[in-house]
Amino acid sequence: MTLTSKFKKDLHTLKGAVNGDFFLDVKNPKLFKKLRRFYEKEGLIEFTGDALDDYDTLIEVIGEDLNKGVVYSQTANPNATNSEFDGYN
């Protein structure tokens, strides 16, 4: 099971936490505990017991998982000339 499928209703909250808008463990401690259990159960994170380090690790992994599904692409006109790409007419 993936993060985005299991926590799809919480994606907005997770993105905010990853962006540093708030601390997830303070804003939504229940969700924070669920995420810790999810990553421990999946064997993806081995927590150290240091609250600050564990939080940083969890947020970093959440950010990586959120970005896995994002594909950045740029489409160019295949018939365009070089001058059109440079902004020259």
NUSERO-114082 format. One record per residue: residue in three letters; x, y, z of N, C-alpha, C in turn; residue number from 1. Coordinates in pm, 1 decimal, decimal comma, padded with zeros to 6 digits. Layout:
N
{type:ALA; nc1:X; nc2:Y; nc3:Z; cac1:X; cac2:Y; cac3:Z; cc1:X; cc2:Y; cc3:Z; seq:NUM}
...
END
This chain:
89
{type:MET; nc1:00084,2; nc2:-00116,9; nc3:00000,0; cac1:00000,0; cac2:00000,0; cac3:00000,0; cc1:00089,0; cc2:00123,6; cc3:00000,0; seq:1}
{type:THR; nc1:00047,6; nc2:00223,9; nc3:-00074,0; cac1:00127,7; cac2:00345,4; cac3:-00083,7; cc1:00072,2; cc2:00454,2; cc3:00007,0; seq:2}
{type:LEU; nc1:00155,0; nc2:00551,2; nc3:00035,2; cac1:00115,2; cac2:00664,2; cac3:00118,6; cc1:-00004,1; cc2:00735,9; cc3:00056,5; seq:3}
{type:THR; nc1:00003,3; nc2:00762,3; nc3:-00073,7; cac1:-00102,5; cac2:00839,9; cac3:-00138,2; cc1:-00234,8; cc2:00765,2; cc3:-00145,1; seq:4}
{type:SER; nc1:-00231,2; nc2:00633,2; nc3:-00148,7; cac1:-00357,1; cac2:00559,2; cac3:-00150,3; cc1:-00414,1; cc2:00543,6; cc3:-00008,7; seq:5}
{type:LYS; nc1:-00330,1; nc2:00521,4; nc3:00088,2; cac1:-00377,4; cac2:00500,8; cac3:00225,3; cc1:-00422,9; cc2:00631,3; cc3:00290,0; seq:6}
{type:PHE; nc1:-00355,4; nc2:00740,7; nc3:00260,0; cac1:-00384,4; cac2:00869,4; cac3:00323,4; cc1:-00434,0; cc2:00972,5; cc3:00222,3; seq:7}
{type:LYS; nc1:-00511,0; nc2:00929,1; nc3:00122,9; cac1:-00552,2; cac2:01019,3; cac3:00015,3; cc1:-00635,3; cc2:01136,6; cc3:00063,9; seq:8}
{type:LYS; nc1:-00712,7; nc2:01121,2; nc3:00170,3; cac1:-00791,7; cac2:01234,2; cac3:00220,2; cc1:-00706,4; cc2:01334,2; cc3:00299,3; seq:9}
{type:ASP; nc1:-00585,2; nc2:01296,1; nc3:00332,9; cac1:-00497,2; cac2:01382,1; cac3:00412,2; cc1:-00381,7; cc2:01440,9; cc3:00330,3; seq:10}
{type:LEU; nc1:-00384,9; nc2:01427,0; nc3:00199,9; cac1:-00272,2; cac2:01471,8; cac3:00117,1; cc1:-00244,6; cc2:01620,7; cc3:00131,3; seq:11}
{type:HIS; nc1:-00349,2; nc2:01701,4; nc3:00141,1; cac1:-00330,1; cac2:01846,1; cac3:00156,1; cc1:-00255,8; cc2:01876,6; cc3:00286,4; seq:12}
{type:THR; nc1:-00294,7; nc2:01810,6; nc3:00393,3; cac1:-00228,6; cac2:01828,0; cac3:00522,8; cc1:-00083,3; cc2:01782,4; cc3:00516,0; seq:13}
{type:LEU; nc1:-00059,4; nc2:01668,6; nc3:00451,2; cac1:00077,0; cac2:01616,3; cac3:00440,3; cc1:00165,9; cc2:01710,7; cc3:00361,0; seq:14}
{type:LYS; nc1:00113,5; nc2:01766,3; nc3:00251,8; cac1:00192,1; cac2:01861,0; cac3:00171,1; cc1:00226,5; cc2:01984,6; cc3:00252,1; seq:15}
{type:GLY; nc1:00132,5; nc2:02032,1; nc3:00333,2; cac1:00159,3; cac2:02147,9; cac3:00418,6; cc1:00269,6; cc2:02119,8; cc3:00519,1; seq:16}
{type:ALA; nc1:00266,7; nc2:02001,5; nc3:00578,3; cac1:00370,1; cac2:01964,1; cac3:00675,4; cc1:00506,5; cc2:01952,3; cc3:00608,3; seq:17}
{type:VAL; nc1:00508,8; nc2:01892,3; nc3:00489,6; cac1:00634,7; cac2:01877,3; cac3:00416,4; cc1:00690,4; cc2:02013,8; cc3:00376,8; seq:18}
{type:ASN; nc1:00602,5; nc2:02107,5; nc3:00341,5; cac1:00645,6; cac2:02242,1; cac3:00303,5; cc1:00686,9; cc2:02326,3; cc3:00423,0; seq:19}
{type:GLY; nc1:00666,1; nc2:02273,7; nc3:00545,5; cac1:00706,1; cac2:02346,1; cac3:00665,7; cc1:00604,2; cc2:02449,2; cc3:00710,6; seq:20}
{type:ASP; nc1:00481,1; nc2:02439,4; nc3:00660,9; cac1:00377,4; cac2:02534,8; cac3:00700,1; cc1:00338,0; cc2:02517,5; cc3:00846,6; seq:21}
{type:PHE; nc1:00353,2; nc2:02397,3; nc3:00899,5; cac1:00319,1; cac2:02367,2; cac3:01037,8; cc1:00386,7; cc2:02236,3; cc3:01076,0; seq:22}
{type:PHE; nc1:00385,8; nc2:02205,8; nc3:01204,4; cac1:00438,8; cac2:02079,3; cac3:01254,2; cc1:00323,7; cc2:01980,2; cc3:01262,0; seq:23}
{type:LEU; nc1:00336,1; nc2:01872,1; nc3:01189,9; cac1:00229,8; cac2:01773,1; cac3:01180,9; cc1:00194,6; cc2:01714,0; cc3:01317,0; seq:24}
{type:ASP; nc1:00296,2; nc2:01689,5; nc3:01399,5; cac1:00270,2; cac2:01629,1; cac3:01530,9; cc1:00194,6; cc2:01723,8; cc3:01623,7; seq:25}
{type:VAL; nc1:00199,5; nc2:01853,9; nc3:01595,5; cac1:00126,8; cac2:01951,9; cac3:01675,0; cc1:-00012,5; cc2:01975,8; cc3:01615,5; seq:26}
{type:LYS; nc1:-00019,3; nc2:01994,2; nc3:01484,9; cac1:-00146,6; cac2:02024,4; cac3:01418,7; cc1:-00241,1; cc2:01904,1; cc3:01417,1; seq:27}
{type:ASN; nc1:-00186,8; nc2:01786,6; nc3:01390,0; cac1:-00271,2; cac2:01667,6; cac3:01379,4; cc1:-00197,7; cc2:01546,6; cc3:01438,9; seq:28}
{type:PRO; nc1:-00190,5; nc2:01539,2; nc3:01571,5; cac1:-00114,3; cac2:01430,6; cac3:01635,0; cc1:-00168,4; cc2:01291,3; cc3:01602,4; seq:29}
{type:LYS; nc1:-00298,4; nc2:01280,4; nc3:01581,2; cac1:-00357,5; cac2:01150,1; cac3:01548,4; cc1:-00306,1; cc2:01100,9; cc3:01412,5; seq:30}
{type:LEU; nc1:-00303,9; nc2:01189,3; nc3:01313,9; cac1:-00251,7; cac2:01154,4; cac3:01182,2; cc1:-00102,6; cc2:01122,9; cc3:01190,4; seq:31}
{type:PHE; nc1:-00030,5; nc2:01200,6; nc3:01269,6; cac1:00112,5; cac2:01178,3; cac3:01288,3; cc1:00139,6; cc2:01037,0; cc3:01340,2; seq:32}
{type:LYS; nc1:00062,0; nc2:00993,3; nc3:01439,9; cac1:00079,6; cac2:00859,3; cac3:01495,9; cc1:00046,6; cc2:00751,3; cc3:01393,3; seq:33}
{type:LYS; nc1:-00057,5; nc2:00774,2; nc3:01313,4; cac1:-00093,3; cac2:00678,4; cac3:01208,8; cc1:00018,8; cc2:00666,0; cc3:01106,1; seq:34}
{type:LEU; nc1:00078,8; nc2:00778,6; nc3:01070,9; cac1:00188,7; cac2:00776,9; cac3:00973,8; cc1:00310,3; cc2:00702,9; cc3:01029,9; seq:35}
{type:ARG; nc1:00342,0; nc2:00726,9; nc3:01155,6; cac1:00453,9; cac2:00654,4; cac3:01217,9; cc1:00429,7; cc2:00504,4; cc3:01212,9; seq:36}
{type:ARG; nc1:00308,7; nc2:00461,9; nc3:01250,4; cac1:00275,5; cac2:00319,1; cac3:01248,2; cc1:00281,6; cc2:00263,7; cc3:01106,5; seq:37}
{type:PHE; nc1:00231,7; nc2:00339,5; nc3:01010,7; cac1:00232,6; cac2:00296,3; cac3:00871,0; cc1:00375,5; cc2:00269,9; cc3:00824,1; seq:38}
{type:TYR; nc1:00465,6; nc2:00364,9; nc3:00848,0; cac1:00603,6; cac2:00349,3; cac3:00801,6; cc1:00679,0; cc2:00241,2; cc3:00879,7; seq:39}
{type:GLU; nc1:00650,3; nc2:00227,6; nc3:01006,7; cac1:00713,3; cac2:00120,6; cac3:01085,0; cc1:00664,4; cc2:-00016,1; cc3:01036,8; seq:40}
{type:LYS; nc1:00534,4; nc2:-00027,7; nc3:01017,6; cac1:00476,1; cac2:-00155,0; cac3:00974,0; cc1:00527,7; cc2:-00196,1; cc3:00837,1; seq:41}
{type:GLU; nc1:00541,4; nc2:-00099,3; nc3:00747,2; cac1:00592,0; cac2:-00126,9; cac3:00612,7; cc1:00743,4; cc2:-00151,7; cc3:00612,9; seq:42}
{type:GLY; nc1:00809,8; nc2:-00121,8; nc3:00723,4; cac1:00953,4; cac2:-00141,5; cac3:00734,0; cc1:01033,6; cc2:-00038,9; cc3:00656,1; seq:43}
{type:LEU; nc1:00973,8; nc2:00077,8; nc3:00631,4; cac1:01039,9; cac2:00180,0; cac3:00550,9; cc1:01124,0; cc2:00275,9; cc3:00634,0; seq:44}
{type:ILE; nc1:01091,2; nc2:00287,2; nc3:00762,0; cac1:01167,4; cac2:00374,3; cac3:00851,9; cc1:01192,8; cc2:00299,0; cc3:00981,3; seq:45}
{type:GLU; nc1:01316,0; nc2:00307,9; nc3:01028,1; cac1:01348,8; cac2:00255,3; cac3:01159,9; cc1:01375,4; cc2:00376,1; cc3:01248,6; seq:46}
{type:PHE; nc1:01282,6; nc2:00405,4; nc3:01337,5; cac1:01293,0; cac2:00522,6; cac3:01422,1; cc1:01396,2; cc2:00501,7; cc3:01531,4; seq:47}
{type:THR; nc1:01465,2; nc2:00610,7; nc3:01567,3; cac1:01576,5; cac2:00604,3; cac3:01661,4; cc1:01534,1; cc2:00626,6; cc3:01805,5; seq:48}
{type:GLY; nc1:01421,2; nc2:00690,7; nc3:01825,4; cac1:01379,3; cac2:00726,1; cac3:01960,9; cc1:01402,9; cc2:00872,6; cc3:01991,5; seq:49}
{type:ASP; nc1:01482,1; nc2:00940,2; nc3:01909,3; cac1:01503,0; cac2:01083,9; cac3:01922,9; cc1:01388,8; cc2:01154,0; cc3:01850,2; seq:50}
{type:ALA; nc1:01304,0; nc2:01224,0; nc3:01925,6; cac1:01181,5; cac2:01281,9; cac3:01870,1; cc1:01208,4; cc2:01375,8; cc3:01752,5; seq:51}
{type:LEU; nc1:01309,3; nc2:01461,9; nc3:01763,7; cac1:01337,9; cac2:01558,2; cac3:01656,6; cc1:01390,9; cc2:01489,9; cc3:01531,0; seq:52}
{type:ASP; nc1:01484,2; nc2:01398,2; nc3:01549,5; cac1:01538,9; cac2:01325,5; cac3:01435,1; cc1:01432,7; cc2:01239,3; cc3:01368,0; seq:53}
{type:ASP; nc1:01351,8; nc2:01173,9; nc3:01448,7; cac1:01246,7; cac2:01088,7; cac3:01394,0; cc1:01144,5; cc2:01170,8; cc3:01316,4; seq:54}
{type:TYR; nc1:01110,2; nc2:01288,0; nc3:01368,2; cac1:01015,3; cac2:01375,5; cac3:01298,1; cc1:01072,9; cc2:01418,7; cc3:01163,7; seq:55}
{type:ASP; nc1:01197,0; nc2:01464,6; nc3:01165,4; cac1:01261,8; cac2:01509,0; cac3:01040,5; cc1:01268,3; cc2:01396,1; cc3:00938,8; seq:56}
{type:THR; nc1:01302,5; nc2:01277,1; nc3:00983,5; cac1:01310,3; cac2:01161,0; cac3:00894,4; cc1:01173,8; cc2:01129,9; cc3:00835,1; seq:57}
{type:LEU; nc1:01071,2; nc2:01130,3; nc3:00919,9; cac1:00936,4; cac2:01099,8; cac3:00873,4; cc1:00889,5; cc2:01202,1; cc3:00769,1; seq:58}
{type:ILE; nc1:00909,5; nc2:01328,3; nc3:00796,2; cac1:00866,2; cac2:01433,5; cac3:00703,2; cc1:00944,0; cc2:01423,6; cc3:00572,1; seq:59}
{type:GLU; nc1:01071,9; nc2:01393,0; nc3:00579,7; cac1:01153,1; cac2:01378,2; cac3:00458,8; cc1:01103,0; cc2:01262,6; cc3:00372,2; seq:60}
{type:VAL; nc1:01072,2; nc2:01150,4; nc3:00434,3; cac1:01023,9; cac2:01033,5; cac3:00360,3; cc1:00884,4; cc2:01060,0; cc3:00303,2; seq:61}
{type:ILE; nc1:00800,1; nc2:01128,0; nc3:00379,0; cac1:00667,4; cac2:01164,3; cac3:00328,0; cc1:00682,7; cc2:01252,3; cc3:00203,4; seq:62}
{type:GLY; nc1:00772,9; nc2:01349,3; nc3:00209,0; cac1:00797,7; cac2:01435,9; cac3:00094,3; cc1:00842,8; cc2:01357,5; cc3:-00027,8; seq:63}
{type:GLU; nc1:00932,6; nc2:01261,6; nc3:-00006,0; cac1:00979,6; cac2:01177,6; cac3:-00116,8; cc1:00865,0; cc2:01095,0; cc3:-00174,2; seq:64}
{type:ASP; nc1:00781,9; nc2:01039,2; nc3:-00087,5; cac1:00669,5; cac2:00958,1; cac3:-00133,6; cc1:00565,5; cc2:01041,1; cc3:-00207,7; seq:65}
{type:LEU; nc1:00542,9; nc2:01163,6; nc3:-00161,9; cac1:00447,7; cac2:01250,8; cac3:-00231,2; cc1:00497,4; cc2:01289,0; cc3:-00369,4; seq:66}
{type:ASN; nc1:00628,7; nc2:01302,4; nc3:-00383,0; cac1:00685,5; cac2:01343,7; cac3:-00511,8; cc1:00704,0; cc2:01228,6; cc3:-00609,0; seq:67}
{type:LYS; nc1:00689,9; nc2:01104,7; nc3:-00562,8; cac1:00706,7; cac2:00989,2; cac3:-00651,8; cc1:00605,3; cc2:00988,8; cc3:-00764,2; seq:68}
{type:GLY; nc1:00484,6; nc2:01031,9; nc3:-00736,4; cac1:00379,4; cac2:01028,4; cac3:-00836,7; cc1:00377,3; cc2:01150,2; cc3:-00926,5; seq:69}
{type:VAL; nc1:00459,6; nc2:01249,2; nc3:-00896,2; cac1:00459,3; cac2:01372,3; cac3:-00974,6; cc1:00553,6; cc2:01357,7; cc3:-01091,7; seq:70}
{type:VAL; nc1:00502,5; nc2:01383,6; nc3:-01209,4; cac1:00584,4; cac2:01377,3; cac3:-01330,0; cc1:00587,0; cc2:01515,9; cc3:-01391,5; seq:71}
{type:TYR; nc1:00705,8; nc2:01568,5; nc3:-01407,8; cac1:00721,1; cac2:01697,9; cac3:-01469,9; cc1:00759,3; cc2:01676,4; cc3:-01615,5; seq:72}
{type:SER; nc1:00685,7; nc2:01740,7; nc3:-01703,1; cac1:00720,2; cac2:01728,0; cac3:-01844,4; cc1:00694,9; cc2:01860,2; cc3:-01913,0; seq:73}
{type:GLN; nc1:00764,9; nc2:01880,0; nc3:-02019,2; cac1:00748,9; cac2:02000,4; cac3:-02098,4; cc1:00732,8; cc2:01955,7; cc3:-02242,6; seq:74}
{type:THR; nc1:00630,5; nc2:02004,0; nc3:-02304,5; cac1:00604,2; cac2:01966,0; cac3:-02442,3; cc1:00638,3; cc2:02083,3; cc3:-02532,4; seq:75}
{type:ALA; nc1:00716,7; nc2:02058,1; nc3:-02632,9; cac1:00753,1; cac2:02161,2; cac3:-02729,7; cc1:00686,1; cc2:02130,0; cc3:-02862,3; seq:76}
{type:ASN; nc1:00672,1; nc2:02230,8; nc3:-02942,0; cac1:00617,3; cac2:02214,3; cac3:-03076,0; cc1:00725,0; cc2:02149,6; cc3:-03162,0; seq:77}
{type:PRO; nc1:00702,4; nc2:02028,0; nc3:-03211,5; cac1:00805,9; cac2:01960,2; cac3:-03289,7; cc1:00834,8; cc2:02030,5; cc3:-03422,9; seq:78}
{type:ASN; nc1:00745,0; nc2:02116,5; nc3:-03467,7; cac1:00765,0; cac2:02188,4; cac3:-03593,3; cc1:00826,0; cc2:02326,3; cc3:-03573,5; seq:79}
{type:ALA; nc1:00857,3; nc2:02361,2; nc3:-03450,5; cac1:00911,4; cac2:02493,9; cac3:-03422,1; cc1:01057,9; cc2:02501,5; cc3:-03464,1; seq:80}
{type:THR; nc1:01099,8; nc2:02620,8; nc3:-03499,7; cac1:01240,0; cac2:02643,7; cac3:-03533,9; cc1:01314,2; cc2:02687,7; cc3:-03408,3; seq:81}
{type:ASN; nc1:01446,2; nc2:02688,2; nc3:-03415,0; cac1:01525,6; cac2:02730,1; cac3:-03300,8; cc1:01493,2; cc2:02873,5; cc3:-03260,3; seq:82}
{type:SER; nc1:01467,7; nc2:02960,7; nc3:-03358,9; cac1:01440,5; cac2:03100,0; cac3:-03326,3; cc1:01311,6; cc2:03114,0; cc3:-03244,5; seq:83}
{type:GLU; nc1:01214,8; nc2:03023,6; nc3:-03267,3; cac1:01092,0; cac2:03029,9; cac3:-03188,5; cc1:01117,9; cc2:02990,1; cc3:-03044,0; seq:84}
{type:PHE; nc1:01211,0; nc2:02898,1; nc3:-03020,6; cac1:01245,0; cac2:02859,5; cac3:-02884,8; cc1:01322,0; cc2:02971,3; cc3:-02814,2; seq:85}
{type:ASP; nc1:01402,8; nc2:03046,5; nc3:-02888,3; cac1:01482,7; cac2:03153,8; cac3:-02830,3; cc1:01401,6; cc2:03280,3; cc3:-02809,9; seq:86}
{type:GLY; nc1:01280,6; nc2:03286,3; nc3:-02861,0; cac1:01199,4; cac2:03405,9; cac3:-02847,2; cc1:01222,6; cc2:03506,2; cc3:-02958,3; seq:87}
{type:TYR; nc1:01299,0; nc2:03470,2; nc3:-03061,9; cac1:01322,2; cac2:03559,5; cac3:-03174,3; cc1:01221,1; cc2:03532,8; cc3:-03282,9; seq:88}
{type:ASN; nc1:01183,2; nc2:03636,3; nc3:-03354,4; cac1:01088,9; cac2:03621,6; cac3:-03467,6; cc1:01163,5; cc2:03619,4; cc3:-03597,8; seq:89}
END
